[in-house]
């Protein structure tokens, strides 16, 4: 795995841990891992059998998306992604229903 910034996850164990946290909270975070400056939170939209089919996200400069705001924005994105899932006749997978 190639390092793009000092925050890029390049260790497989660290990546597995980050993916487990993403699944647990229900949204993903890009904390300047791809480029210095932007932060992003994203949530999955699921199809009728509970498989990911799309994602929605909020991105902005790290100065405006502080660590304190990530949890709030992530919850908003997750909720909106779940609404879109329902509008398209999608189904949340079992692991997401437990949240």
C-alpha positions as CSV (number, residue, x, y, z in Angstrom):
1,X,0.0,0.0,0.0
2,X,1.4,3.3,-1.1
3,X,1.6,6.3,1.4
4,X,0.1,9.4,-0.1
5,X,0.1,11.6,3.1
6,X,1.5,11.1,6.6
7,X,-2.1,9.9,7.5
8,X,-2.4,7.3,4.8
9,X,-3.1,3.8,6.3
10,X,-0.3,1.6,4.9
11,X,-0.4,-1.3,7.4
12,X,-2.9,-4.2,6.7
13,X,-3.6,-4.6,10.4
14,X,-4.4,-0.9,10.8
15,X,-6.6,-1.1,7.7
16,X,-8.6,-4.0,9.0
17,X,-9.0,-2.1,12.3
18,X,-10.2,1.0,10.5
19,X,-12.7,-1.1,8.4
20,X,-14.1,-2.7,11.6
21,X,-14.6,0.8,13.1
22,X,-16.2,2.0,9.9
23,X,-18.7,-0.9,10.0
24,X,-19.3,-0.3,13.7
25,X,-20.1,3.4,13.4
26,X,-21.9,3.0,10.0
27,X,-19.9,5.6,8.1
28,X,-16.4,6.0,6.7
29,X,-14.0,8.7,7.4
30,X,-11.2,10.0,5.1
31,X,-9.0,12.0,7.5
32,X,-6.5,13.5,5.0
33,X,-5.4,10.0,4.0
34,X,-5.5,10.7,0.2
35,X,-4.5,14.3,0.2
36,X,-3.5,16.9,2.8
37,X,-6.3,19.3,3.6
38,X,-9.7,17.6,2.9
39,X,-11.7,15.5,5.2
40,X,-14.7,13.4,4.2
41,X,-17.4,11.3,5.8
42,X,-19.4,8.8,3.7
43,X,-22.3,6.4,4.1
44,X,-23.4,3.4,2.0
45,X,-26.6,3.0,0.0
46,X,-27.8,-0.6,-0.2
47,X,-29.7,-2.5,-2.9
48,X,-32.7,-4.8,-2.4
49,X,-30.5,-7.7,-1.1
50,X,-28.5,-5.5,1.3
51,X,-25.4,-5.1,-0.9
52,X,-23.7,-1.8,-1.3
53,X,-24.7,-0.1,-4.5
54,X,-23.6,3.6,-4.0
55,X,-22.3,6.0,-1.4
56,X,-23.0,9.6,-0.4
57,X,-20.5,11.8,1.3
58,X,-19.7,15.2,2.7
59,X,-16.3,16.7,2.1
60,X,-14.6,19.8,3.1
61,X,-11.4,21.3,4.4
62,X,-10.1,19.9,7.7
63,X,-10.4,23.3,9.2
64,X,-14.2,23.2,8.7
65,X,-14.7,19.5,9.4
66,X,-13.1,19.3,12.8
67,X,-12.6,16.1,14.7
68,X,-15.5,17.2,16.9
69,X,-17.9,17.5,13.9
70,X,-17.0,14.2,12.3
71,X,-19.3,12.1,14.5
72,X,-22.3,14.5,13.9
73,X,-21.7,14.7,10.2
74,X,-21.2,11.0,10.0
75,X,-24.5,10.4,11.7
76,X,-26.2,12.7,9.3
77,X,-24.7,11.0,6.2
78,X,-25.5,7.5,7.6
79,X,-29.2,8.6,8.2
80,X,-29.5,10.1,4.7
81,X,-27.9,7.1,3.1
82,X,-30.4,4.9,4.9
83,X,-33.3,7.1,3.7
84,X,-32.0,6.8,0.1
85,X,-31.7,3.0,0.6
86,X,-35.4,2.9,1.6
87,X,-36.5,5.2,-1.2
88,X,-34.9,2.9,-3.8
89,X,-36.4,-0.2,-2.3
90,X,-33.1,-1.3,-0.7
91,X,-32.6,-3.3,2.4
92,X,-30.2,-2.7,5.2
93,X,-28.0,-5.7,5.8
94,X,-28.3,-7.5,9.2
95,X,-25.1,-6.0,10.6
96,X,-26.5,-2.4,9.9
97,X,-29.9,-3.2,11.6
98,X,-28.1,-3.8,14.8
99,X,-27.0,-0.2,15.0
